[in-house]
Amino acid sequence: MPEKVHLRGLDNLTTKDITAFANEYSTHKFEKVEWIDDTSANLIYSSADIALSALESFVDVAHAPPNPQPTDMLPAKSFPGFPDTRLMVRLAVVGDRKQRGARERSRFYL
């Protein structure tokens, strides 16, 4: 799923907030927000190259480990307007998808 960027730490955010974050740090426009659960979602881009470029623009390199692996969750840059929110990012993997019954477990729908 190299055309997707996975975000975690979205517990108090909306799709509009995620869009604002993505637009704050990347000039690349994503096609869709794909919610997985209350805390994570994927941003879908038109190609793997664009997704990788967007991911690189989201990462807080000052707090990222040296030589990260492709599946490592990396700290994202701070989110303006949400000082207590700490996002983590990486390229999405096959398991980063909504599970059956996710809506019933969601705090958002309660």
DACORBEL-V653222 format. One record per helix or strand. SS is the DSSP state (a for helix, b for strand). FROM is the first residue (numbers start at 1). TO is the last residue. If there is no record, write none. Layout:
# DACORBEL-V653222
SS | FROM | TO
SS | FROM | TO
This chain:
# DACORBEL-V653222
b | 4 | 8
a | 15 | 25
b | 32 | 37
b | 40 | 44
a | 48 | 58
b | 59 | 59
b | 74 | 76
b | 88 | 91
a | 102 | 105
